[in-house]
Amino acid sequence: MAQSVKAFGWAARDSSGVLSPFDFSRRSTADRDVQFKVLYCGICHSDLHGIKNEWGFTNYPMVPGHEIVGVVTEVGSKVQKFRVGDKVGVGCVVNSCRKCDQCANNLENYCPKLIFTYNTVLPDGTVTYGGYSDIMVVDEDFVIRWPENFPMDKGAPLLCAGITTYSPLKYYGLDKPGLHIGVVGLGGLGHVAVKFAKAFGSKVTVISTSVAIVKLVEAAWEVDHGGAPEKPLELPVFSIIMLRKTVAGSMIGGQKETQEMIDFAAKHNILPDVEIISMDYVNTAIERLEKADVKYRFVIDVGKTLKKAETPGVLGNKSKVLITTPGETRSIPWFKVVLDDRISEGLRVGRQRPVWGSLSFRLLRRPTLDRDIQFKVLYCGICHSDLHAVKNHWGFSTYPMLPGHEVVGVVTEVGSKVQKFRVGNKVGVGCLVDSCRKCEQCANNLENYCPQPVFIYNSVLPDGTSTYGGYSDIMVVDEDFVISWPENFPLDKGAPLLCAGITTYSPLRYYGLDKPGLHIGVVGLGGLGHVAVKFIKAFGSKVTAISTSVGKKNEALESLGADAFLVSREAAEMQAAAGTLDGIIDTVSAHHAIDPLLSLLKSQGKLIILGAGEAS
């Protein structure tokens, strides 16, 4: 049998997100594989984020698509569930470790080593490509049997939008007849959630900012509606207050549950509202999706409209562009051309700094203005958010980037109108270097919540220049954003307090968790967590450190002075501590369960989330 099979699809080559024809190879059909001809593939909003690298971890070229349906054309020798001619579907996941607790419990979607349908690497080192293509080859355990007489075109989005809404409704017990369920937003996910909730026998209230949407829903599904507020509803992570209420998240579902969802949808005739498009319309569809100009999902008719010939006006992956410089003409693939505004010898020169985080840079600071402080940088802490930023994990990094927001040093020059500092003073600068100075937040000394903050790096000052951080020799900052450093307080060890310190101190004060005699939990003992423990002890409270690692116990109790230690993976320990904490400071940025933490709180206890992970 051949080692690979030829495949054809449409791929994005860079963060512009433009898709064009792409020749590539799939693996040959192995013993447990199902090969199928793709007939339809839905366009999910996450496809848009992926092709434009808005989450910061895209590998190009990328063939997106994880709402894929088609007909089996070949099966491996050990396949038991499918045969040639069967209708099948594939969703977001095509492999997992098969060994962990999550996999054992049919929750492959939460496996720490899951393999997504596209933009992930398989165990053999090959990259996965999605359903904007003519064929798929997938292990049978990750293939869904499609119900007979259930439309494949309209049903395709259920493999993402369907399971993403069905799974949490089931898991959190919101699938019982007679309940009253609210659905916020009526896009690709929301309209499917309404249909499932109605099929479960619940009363549904749709909550939207658009009165027109609400009227549409009333007519179509006979549901009540909530108000249309002037501003979008928000859930700030620093103000989650628990009063026997739960805020939770969910990501798709395991294969068993996905099959259950498809069968339920077929039984109750639950179909997303879709617009069927041809493959050569996909770039226009992506633009419309970005503007929310679709009701409610696009589905590509791959089987009939994916053509080998390149569409007129679209550059394929083999197209070339001539680049002419003085004395040289070169032909390079079009998708490798990156333009910026630098002009050199009459040529618009392509320059792009890599996203792997290597740092080396020369720059100019502004001169010291009337209200500015110039200081020599002596120490600068490295924050985890620096890592996310330099690698563009959050999707909004601008390069070149010079990070660092825990900056301390000695003043070398002051502006003529500076009143608070003089040459020789020890100073520090944290995350902000400017704000609007006019809004209510600024008036209340909450510049960090100003709608126009200027961050110390990766931001733009009012004069249009970019900000650069403290991994540098000097800083020039307005005196209002400079901190006076206490005498005899170490600059080196103290620098991280300008981020980790204020990030933990501020919510403890704001939410009243700074009172002596309280019992406070701290989740995670990293850069934020270990500082939180020290502040809480200084406030006179009892501290319980909470970690997934029993190896942190000695550090927590002996080095940091915590009063107790919980291993969050140990159900018996967590149950024994249920209802004992007045508050919890959660400093963990990685994905982790919140429900077990909520069980530790007393009635009206407060859970404060501080960790900021990758784009999510």
N, C-alpha and C positions, 0 to 999 in steps of 0.2 A: 504493500500500500504506500502511496506517495506520502512524503513527510509533511506536505502542506497543500492547501487548495487555494486557487486564485479567488480573490474576492474584489468587489468594487463597491465604493460608496462615496459619500461626501464628507470631507474633513475640514477642520479649521487648522491653520498653520501658525497663527499668532493671536495676540490678544485683541486684534480688531474683531475677531469672531466671524470673519467672512468664511463661508463654507464653499468648497469647490470640489470637483471630481478627484477621486483618489484611488489608485490601485494599491492593493496590499494582499497579504496572505493570511488565511486562517490555518490553524492546525488541522491535520487530517482527522477523520472520525476515529477516535480511540474506542476501546472496548465498551466503555460506559457512556459514550457520547451520543448525542442526538444532533444530526445536521438537519437544518430546515431552511426552506426558501422563505425569505421575509416578504410578507404581503403588506403589512401596515406597521407604522411606528409612530407613536405619539411624540409630540414635542412638549417637554416639561420645562418649567422655568429654570430648573437646575441645569438644564442643557445650556441655557443662555449664560448662566453664571460660569459654567465650565469652559465654554469655548472662549469667553472673554477673560478668563483667569481672574475672575472677581474674588475667588476664594484663595488664590495664591499658590495652588499646587497643581496646575494643569501641565500635562506633558503633551507637547505637539510633535507630530500632527495628531489631532484628536478626532475620532469618529464618534459623535455622541449618539444618544438614543437608548432608553431603558424601559420603553413601553412597547414591546416587540411581539408581534403575532405572525404566524405563518403556518406552513404545512411541511411535515417531516418528509425529507427526501432520502435519508440514509440513517441507519442506526448501527451502533457498535455491537459486537458479538455477545456482550453480556448485558445488554439493555433489556429490561424486563417490563417497563411501564408503557413503552411506546412502540409503534410500528410505522412503517412508511405509509403516508397518507393521512396520519393523524393531524388534527389541528392543535397547535400548541402556542404557549406564550412564555416569554422570559422578561423578568422585571429588573430590579436594580442590582441584584447579586448573582454571581455565577460560580462562586466557590467560597469555601470557608475552611477552617482548620479541621473540622469534624471531630475534635477531641475535647474541647473545652466544655464547661458547664452550660454555656449558652447554646452551643450546638446540640448537646445532649437533650436540651429542653426545647428543641425546635425553634430556637431563637437565633438562627444563623446571622440575622441582621445585626445582632449585637456582639458577634464574634470579634475578638480583638484582631483577628487576621483575615477578615472578610475580603473577598475580591469583588470589586464592583464590575458591572457590565462593561464599563469603559474607563479609561484613564487610571488603570491599576495594573500591577504586574503579577502574572500567574507564577506558580511555583517553578515552572520551567524557565522563567526569565522573560517570557514574551509579554508584550503589552496587550491589554484588552481593548477591543474596538467594539463600538455599540451598533445599534440597529438602523442607523442611516446607511444601510448597506444591503447587498443582495442576499447574502447567506449568513447564518449563525451556526457555530459549533459549540455546544454547551453540554456539560455533564448532566445526565438525566435527572439527578437529584435536584437540579435547579431549573427544571423545565416544568411548566404548569400545563396540565391537560385542559384544553379549551372545551367548554360545554357545547354539545350539539345544538344547532339552530340559534346560537347566541352570536349576534353580529360581531365580527372581528374588527371592523373599522371603528365603530363607535365604542366598542368595548376595550380597545387597546389601552387607553389611559388608566383603566382600573388597575393595571399592573404597577402603577405608582400612586396616582391620586386616590384610587380606590382603597388600596391596602393602608395608605398613610392615614386615612380617616377611619376606616373600619377597625383597624387594630386598637387604637386608643379608646374608641367607644366600647369595644368589648373588654379591654383590659381594666378600665376604670369603672366598669359596671354601669355604663351609660347606655346599655342596649336593652333595658327593661321597659316593657310597655307601661305607659302612664307617666313617664318622666317628662320633665320640661327642659329641653336642651337649647342652649344658645349657640349660634354659629356666627362667628365674627368674620366678615369678608365673604364675598360671593364670587371668587375667581375659580381657578381650576380645581383647587381642593374644596373650597367652601360649598360649591353647588353639589358636589358629590356627597359631602357630609350631610347636607340637607336630605338628600334622597335616602341615604342609609338610615338616618335617624327616624325619618317617616316610616320606613319599612320595618323598623324595630317597634313601631307603635307609639312613638313619643310625640309630644307637642314640640314644635320647633319655633324658636324666635330667631330671626335673622337680624344681625346688628351690622349696620353699614353706615358709611359717611354719605352715601348717595341715596336720596329719596327715590330717584328713578329706579334704582336697583330694587329697593324695597317693594315698590309697586309691581315690578316685574315678578318678584317672588310670590307675592300674594296671589297674583293671577294664575301663576303656573302650578304652585304647590299647596295652596290653601294653608299658608302658615301665617302666624302673627308676625309683627315686626317690632323692633325696638326703635329707639330714637336715632336720629341722624345728627350726631354731635358736630359742633363746629370744627373740632380738632380730632385727629385720629386718636383712638384709644392707645394708651401706652402702659407698659409695665416696667418701670425703672427697676433695675436689679438691686439698687440700694434701698428699696422701700418695700420689700416683700414682708408683710406682717401677717403671721399666721394666727387665725382665730377659728380653728377647726375647718379651715378651707384649704384646698390643695391646688397648687399650680404645678402642672406637670408637662413633660414633653414626651414625644414618641417619634420613632423613625421607622417607617414602613412596617414590615412584619416578616416572620419566618416563612419558609416554603409551605409548611403545613397550613398555616393560617392564611397565606395568600391563596392556596387552592380552595380553602373554605370560603374565603371572601368571593372568589369568582363564581363558585357554585351558588352561593347565596344571592349574588347579583343576578345570575341567570334565572334563578327561581322567582325572584321578585321583579324581574325586568328592569333592573337598575342600570341605566346607561348614561355616561356623561354626554353632555351636549357638545358636539364637535363640529369643526369645519375641516373637510377633507381637502388636502392640497397636493399638488404635484411636487416632485423633488426639486425641480428647477425654481420653485417658488419659495424655497426654504429660507433664503436670506431675507426676503420681504416678510415672511412669517415671523422670523426672529425679531425684526424691527417692530412689527406690530405687537408682538408679545411684550416687548420692552415697554410699549406705550399702553399696555392692557387693552389693546384693540382686538379682542377676540372673545367670543362667547361660546364655550369657555376654554376649549382646548383645540389645538391644531393636531391633526393626524396626517402623516405623509402616506400617500398611496405609493408605497415603495414598489410593489409588485408590477404595477402597470407603467410607472413613470420614471423609474431609475434607468437612465440610458447611458450606454458606454460613451457615446460621443459627448464632447464637452459642450456645454451650453454657450451660445454666442454671447460674447461680452464678459465671460467669466474665465479667469486664468486658472488653468489646471495645475496639478503638482509638477508637471514637467515643463511648464512655461518658463521662459527666460526673460530677463530684463537686461538691457545694455547699460552699463555704468561707464561714463566717459569722464576721465580726469586728464589733466595736462600730460600728454605723452603716453596715455594708456587707455585702452578700452577693454572692459571685462564683461563677460556674460555670466550672470549668476541667477539661481532660482528666484523668482519674484517674491516668494514668501519669506526670503531672508533679508529683504530690503527694509531697513528701519530708518526713518528720517527724523531729524530734529532741527532746531533752528540755528545750529552752528554753521557759519559760512567760512569756507576755506578755499582760496584760489578759484572763486567763482562756482564752486560746487556745493550743493546742499549735501552735507556729509552725514552718513548714517553712523550713529554711535549708540550703543546700548550697553549699560552696565549689567552684568549678570545678576541673577537673583539668588546666588548661593551664599551671599553674605560676605564676600571678601572685601576688606576695607582698606583704602589708601586714597588720600585726597588732599589737595592744597586748595585753600579758599581765602577770600577776603572778608573781614568783618567791617561793619560800618565804623566810621570815626566816632569818638565819644561825644555825644550830643549833650545839650544843656542838662538833661535829667538822667543821663546815662552813667552807669558804673562800668569801668573796664577792670577786669581782674585776671590774674594769672591762675590758670587751673592747676591745682595740686593733686586732687583726687576726683575720680568720677566712678560711681557705682555702675555695674552692669545689671540691668533689670531684664526680667524675662520678656517684657514687652519690646525691648530692643531687638531680641531675637525674632519675634513675630514680625516686627517692622522691616528689618533688613532683609528678611526672606519673603516679604510681601504676603504673609499668611492672612492678613486682613484685607488684602486686595486694593489698598489705596496708597501704597508707597510710591513716592516719586524719587527717582534716582538722578544724580548721586545723592545718597543719604549719609549724613554724619550723625549717629545717634548719641545718646547720653543725656539723662535728665536727673541725675543725682550728683550735682556738680558743686564742688567746694574749692575755695582758693583764697588768695589775698589781693585786695584792691591795689591797683597800680595807677589808676587815673579816675578822676570824677569830673562830671560836667559842672558848669558854672552855677547851676540852680539846684544842685544836689544838696539835701539837708541832712540825710540820715547817715551818711557814710563819709569816710575820709581815707586817704591813702594809708595802707597798712592794716586796715580792718580785715578780719576774717569773715567771709561771706559764703552763702550758698544759694543755688538756684535749682528749683525743681522743675515740674512739668510745663509750667506756663511762663511766657515772657511778655504777654500783652493780652488785653481784652478790650471790649468796646468802651468801658468806663461810664456808660450811660444807663444801662438797663437796671432793672430792679435787683437782679442777682449781684451785679457789681456794687450797687449801693449798699447791699447787705453783706459785703465782704465775702461773697461767694463767687468770685471770678471764675472758679472752676466749673460753674454751671452757666456761665455767660454763653449766649448763643453764637457769639463771634470770638471764641478763644483763639489765641495764637500760641501754639505749642512750641516748645523749645527746639524741636526739629520736625522736619517733614510738614511744615506749615508755611504760610505766606504772611509777611508783615504788611501793614497798611501801605507801605511804599512799593509793594510788589516784589520785594526781594524774599528769597527763601530763607528759612531758619535752619541753622545747623547747631548740633548739640555739643555735649561736653567731652567727647572723645577728641579733644583738641587742646591747643596750648593757651588760648585766651578766650574770654567771653566778653561781650558788650551787651548790657541789659539795662532797661529802664529801672530806676531805683525802686519803684513800687513793686517790682517782682523779684527783688533781691532780699534774702533772709540774713539778718544779723546773726553771726555764729557766736555761741556762748564762749566766754573765756575758759581756758583749761579743759574744753570739751574736745576730744580727739576728732580731727578732721577725717582721718582715714576710715576709722570704724563707724563714724557718724554719718558719712555721706549717704548711705542707703535710706536713712530716715526721711530724706527729701521726697522719696516716693513710698517705700514700704512703710515708713513711719506714719506719714499723714494718711495713707490709704487705710490703715487700721485704727489709728487714733480718732479720726474724724467720725466714723460711724458709731464707734463705741460711745462717744460723747453725744452725738445727735440722737441716738435711739435710747439714751438713758441707761446704757450698760456700763457706766463708769461709777456706779454706786458701790460702796463697800458692802460685803455680805452677799452679793449675788453669786450665782453659779453659772459660769459661762463656758461653753464648748468652743474649741478651736479646731477646725477641720484642716488638716495639712500642716506640716511643719517645715515648709520651705521658706523662701525669702520673706513672704508676708506673715506666715503663720508663727514663726518663732518670735517675730517682733510683737505680734498680737498677744502672745502669752505674757511677754514682759510688761506690756502696758496694763493688761488686766490685773496682773499681780500687784503692780504699782497702785492701781485703783483700790486694792483691798478685796478683790473678789477671789473666789475659788475657781480654779481652771481645770477642765478636763480636756486633754488633748485627744483628738480622734484621728486615726490614721489607718490605712489599709495594711501597713507594715508593722509587725510586732517588733522588728528591729529598731524602731524609733522609740521604743518605750523607755530605755535608759536615758536617752538624750532628753526626752520630754520631762521625765521625773527628776533626774539628777542634775542635768546641765541647765535646763530652762526653769525648773522649779514648779512644773505643773503638779497639781494635787492628785490627779487620777489620769488613767490612760484607757482608751477603748480601741479595740481592733474592729473596724467597721465591717469587716468580712465575717466576724464571729456573731452569729445571730443571737446566741445565748447572752453574750455580753451586752449587746445592744438592747435586747429585751429587758434585761435586768436594770438598765439605766433609763428605761422609758419614762417620760414625764418628769425628769429631774432637773432640766436645764431652763434657766431664765432666758437665755439667748445663745445663739450660735454664730460665730464668725467663720464663714466658709471661704477659705483662701485657695482652694484647689481649682486650677484652670482646666484640667483634663475632664473629659466626660465622666460623670459619676452619678450614682443614684441620689436623689434628694429625699425621696419618701422615708428612708430609714432615719435620716436626720430629723425630719419633722416629728417622728415618733418620740424623739428624745426631749422635745419641748414641753414645758408646762402649758396649760391653757393660757392663751394670749402671749405666749413666748414669741420671740423674734428671731427669724433666720436672716442674716445679712450676707449676701453673696458678693464677694470681692474679686475672685479669680477671673481674669480675662483670657480665654484660650484663643485658639486659632479661629479663623472665620467660620462660622457656624451658622 
